[in-house]
């Protein structure tokens, strides 16, 4: 008898990708073979996004793609769009199960119940009642270099433009024991780097008894043998305190890389966004990080075209971003989200203006990235190798430095997961390149 098959499609953020990996393992444990999404499958699981209108549109497209020509298959829709608009999703003809961002441990049982009766079902509870972190650990990741580890769920921030609190619920933290156990398991499998992730990562531990924080997590897993790097996901400026900076400075496995969302470059816009800091407070955090960790990479998110953002306020944002000398920018055009306060704000910015501002900010980001990367020319830096064959032949490798700069170099021998020192000879917008120190007489990138 052939094995049952399941195919998965993920929209949106790295947290969704992590959640999808968890769901895949639940199906594998029940005897399903995982196939690529375009292939014919008995079950299709679409993990949706609601952060932007584009995310919702792509989610609907993926759902319809699974439905077309697969009348006998079971179509499951989960994730943030499913949580915030379950009726809308269930109204798509051909959807069999809508499950939100909780209670996913029972997803295979629900699928097999539906297989017996083949009727649509909605399982989306009030996410604001959620109080416990949902344990869905991931046991397998592709490759053997970097693994994400989700340690926090939900958000209490309620920024005026964002639907995530409505999709993910209040902040919940994973227990320290579960974190240590999963980190040990990932290291035993050969992963060299762990990325600590969450929806509002900087809130980790505030709901635990006794309370904890990110610094304690890093200290708790730092001694795990085989683990070479611990990287943080996104952390808001008010949550980066002296203790966390000290751990990033003093613990060798802690990566000197912080993603600190800015979102706007003017205090008036920040206030309307309900962001919990001013530009001056943000600046002080960045300066303190750089005083303690001079080569720290600081990356950020910024939204352009927020309702009411004037030309002068946008010009101020360009100036502030340049002063902060970020190593990388993630630029987003503001997208109204139904049910959020900002969607009803006056003075919505025309699409043409948002596009123009986005392009200006992107170009500035490229300039800043080049400038940050150029500081490494002539230096030797450690690289965690991830992938070979970048040149289509197999001997050009790609990896990352501790501060998350992409590196390319030719290697004679080696495997993913190796750590090697590279002498940097060049830099560009996307990263840096050079020659492996032990192979200095070898082929170099021109």
N, C-alpha and C positions, 0 to 999 in steps of 0.2 A: 504494500500500500504506500503510495507516494506521500512524502511529508507535506504538511500544510505549509503555506508560504505567507510571508508578511512583508510589505514594502512600506517605507517611511519617507516622509518629506517634511523638512524643517524650514520654517520661515523665521526670520528675526535674529535675535541675539545669541550670544554664546551660552547663556543659561538655557535657552530653548534647545540648543544642540546637546547640552549635557542631559536635559530631561529626555530627549529622544533616545540617547544612548541607554538611559535607564529603562525605558519602555522596551527597547529592542531586547534587552537581556531578559525581561519578564517573558517575552514571547519565546526566546531561545530556550529558556528553562522548561517551557511547556512543549518543546518538540518542534517548534516552527523553524523553517529555514528563512533567513532574511535575504531578500532579493532587492535589486535596484528598483527605484520607484517607477521608471517607465515600463518595467516588465510586468507580465501578468502575475497577479498574486491573489490569494484567497482573502487577504485582509490588507486594506490600505489605512495607514494612520497618518493624518496630516496634523502637524504641530504648528499652530497658527500664531500670528503676531497682530497686535493692535496698536503698536506705538505710533504708526503713521497711517494715513489713508492708503498709501501705497502698500503697506504691509497687509492691510485688510483686503485690498484688491487682489494682491498676489495669493493670499490665502484662499480666496474664493476661486481663483483660477486653478490652483492646485487641487482643490476639492472637486471641481468639475472635470478636471483631467483624470482624476481617479475614477470618477463615476462613468465617464464615457466608455462604452464598449465593455464594461465590466459589471453587467447587471447582476451576476451571481456572487460577486464579491461583497464583502462587508466593508463599509467605509466609515471610519472613525475619525472624528474631528476633536482635537484637544487643544490646550494652550490658551493664550490670552484672549484671542478673538472669540473662542468658544465660551470662555468664562464671562465675558462682558456682553455678548449678544447671542445667547444660546437659542433663543427663538428664531432669530434671523438665520442662524446656521442650520437649525433643524428644518427650516422652511425650504432648504435646497433639496429638491427631489433627488433621492438616491442616498442621502446621508442616513446611516443606520444608528449611530451612537454619537452623542455629544457629551463630552466629559471635560470639565474645566481644568483648573490647576491644582486640584486636590483630589483625593480618593482614587488616584491612578494605580495604586497597587493592585486593585481588583480588575484592571482593564481586560485581562485575558479571560477571566470568568465571565465578564459581561459580554465579550465578543462571542464566546461559545454559547451563552444563553440566546443571544440574537441569532446565531447560526441555526438554533433549533426552531425558533419561531419566526425569524426574519421580519422583525418589526422595529420601527424607529424607537429610540429611547433617549431621553435627556437625563443626564446625571450631573447637574450643576447646582451645588449648594451655595448658601450665602458665604462668600469667601471671608467676610469680616468676622465670622465666628471661628475661623481657624486660629488655633493657639499653639499647635505643635508642629515642629519641623517634620515634613513628610520624608521618611527614610526610603530613598530609592537609589542606593549606591550603584555606581558604575564600576564594573569589573574589567571591562575591556575598552581600549581606545585604539584607533588606528595608529600604526607606528609604535615606537617604543622610546619616545623622547619626552614629550610634554603631555601632561594629563591635567584636565580641569577637575577641581573638586569643589562642589557646591557646599557651602557651610552656612548659608543664610538665605532666607526666603522672605518676600514681602517688603513693603515700604510704608512708613508712617509720614512721609514728607508732604504729599498732596500738593505738588507744584501745580500751578494753575493751568498748565498746558498738557498735563500727563495723565494717561489712563491707567498706568501700571498699578497704583494702589487698588484700583477697582478690579484689576485682573488678578493680582497676586495676594491681596489682603495685607494684614498687619505683619510687622517684622517678627520672624521666628528664627531662632538660632539652633544649629545642630549641636549636639552634645560633644564635649571635648573627647570623650572616649570613642565615639563614632568617627570623629575626625582623625584621631591617632590611628585607629584600626584601619581606616581606608587608606591613609597615607602610607602605612606600613605595607599594606597589600599592593599598592601601586609601585612602591619601591622594590618589593620582592619580584614584581613582574618585569622590572627593568626600566621603569620610567625614571628619568634623571631630574625632571622638573615638574613641580606641582604648582598650578595656578589656583589660588583661593578665589572663589567667585561667589557672588550673591547679587540680589536685586538692589539692596542697600547695604553693601558689605561693611561699611563703617559702623553700622548699628550692631554688628555682631556682638553677642554676649550680654546685651543690656537686659534681655528678658530671662536670662538664666539665673539660677540660684545655686551658689553665689554668682554675681555678675562676672563676666569675663570680657575680653577684648581681643583685637587682632594681634597685638603684641604677644599676648599669652599663647595664641595659636601658633605663631611662628616659633616661639621658644619651645613649645610642646613637641613639635615635629622636627625641630632642627637637628636632633641627634640621630635620626633614622639613617641607618647605614645604607649606602647606595644612592640616597637622595642628594643631588648636588645643588639644586636651586629651589627656592620658594619665592613665587611671584604673587603679587597682589593684583586683583582686578581693580575696578573703579572705586575710589574713595573720595567722598566730598571733603572740601577744605576744612570745615569745622571739626572733622573727625580725625585729622592728622595732628596728633599732640606730640609733646616732647618724648613720651615713652615710645610711641611708634617710630618716630624718627630715630631715636637712639637704637632701637632694635635693628632697623634697616641699616644703620651705620656700623653697628658692632657685631652683628651675626653674619659670618661670611656667606652662608647660603641664602640669605635674604637679598633679593635682587634690588639694585638701585634704580628702580623704575616705579613711578607713581602716575596713575591716570587720575587726574583731578578735574572733574567736569567744571567748566566755567559757565557755559550756556549763554551768557550775555556779557558785553563789555561796557555796560553803563549801569550805574546804581539804580536809576529810575526803572530801567527794564528789568533788572534783577528783582526789584521789589514787586513789580507787577507779575513776575513769574513765580513769586513766593519762594525765591531761593534764600537760604538761611545765612547769607554773608554779604558783605560789601566788597567792592573791588580792593579797598585798602586791606581788609581782613584777608582776602585771597592772596594779595601781594605778600603780606607778612609771612604766610604759610610757605609760599614758594621760596622766599628769601631764606627762611630758616632751614628748609630742606637743602638748599644749595650751600648754605654755610657749613652744614654738617656732612653733606655728600656731594662734593663738587661736580662729579660726573653723572649725577642722577639725571635720567631721562624723565622729563615731565611732559606727558601727553594730555590732551584735553578734548572735550566736546564743546561745540558752540552752535547755537541756533541763530540763523539770520532771518530777518523779516518778521519778528514777533509783532503782534498788533500794536500799533502806535510807535514803533521804532522809527525815529526820525533819521534823516540823512546825517545830522550832526552826531546823534547817538551811535549810529553805525560807524562813522569816522572815528569816534572815540574808541569803539571796539577794536578797530584795526590797529590803532595806536597802542592800546593796552596789550593786545595779543603779541605785537612785535616786541614790546618791552619785556614780556614774560619769556620770550625766546623759547617757546615750546618746541620739543623735538618732533612732534607730529600733531596735526589737527584733524579732527573728525567734524566735518561741516554738515549741518542739516538745515534745510529750508523749513521754516515753521509750517506745520500742517494742522489745521483745526481738527480737534477730536471731539466727537459728539459726547456730551455729558460733562465736559470740562469747562471751568469758568472762562478760560481764554477764548473758547470758540464763540462766546457771545460778546467779547470785547469789541468796542468800536474801533474804527481806523485800521481795519484789516489791510495788510499790505498787498498790492497787486502782484500777481505771479511774475510778471516781467521784472519788477524791482527785486523780488526775492532771488530770482535767477542771477541778476547782475551782481547783487551783493554776495551771493554764494560763490560766484566765480572769482570775485576779488579776494574773498577770504581763502579760497582754495589756493590761489596763486601765492598769497602770503604764506600759507602753510608749506608750500613746496620750497619757498625761499628759506624758511626757518629750518626745515628738515635738512637741506643742503648745508646750511651753516653749522648745525649741530654735528652732522656727520664728518665734516671737514676737520673738526678738532682732533679726530682720531688718526689722521694721516701721520705716519712716522712713528706710531706707537704700536706696542704689542698688546693684544687683547685676547681673552679667553672666549672660545666659541663652542657652543653646543651644536654639533652637526645633526641635521634633521633629514636632509633629502639629497640624493645624488641624481645626476643626469640632467641638471639644469640646462646643459648645452646640447641635450639630445644624444649624447654619447656615453655619459656615465662618469666622467672624471671631474666635472665641475660640480662642487657641492655647495649647499646653502645651509646656513644655520643662523643662530642669534647670539649676541653678546648678553651679558647679565642685564644691561640696561635696554634690552630689546631692540637693538639695531641689527638689521639683517646684514649678514656677511656672506660673500661668495669667495671661494678659493678652489684651486685645483688640488686634488688629493690623489696620491698614488694608491694608497690602501686605506681601509677603515670601514666603519659601520656607523649607522645612525645611533645617536646616543653617546658617541665619543666626545670627549672634551679635549680641545687642542688650542694652542696659542698661535695666533695669526699676526704676522707683521703687516700692518695696514699701509697700502700704497696708493689708494684712491678712494674717492667718495662722490656720491651723487645724491639725487633727491630720494631714491628708494633705499639706499643703504651704503655700505662700504665694501671694499674688496682688498685682497692682498695675497700673501703667500704663507702657507703653514711653516712655522719656524723650523721644524725638523726637516722640512723639504725646501729650504731656501734656494737650492740650485734647480728646483723643478720649474714647471711651467707657471707663468704668471698671467694675470688678466691684463690685457692691453687697454 
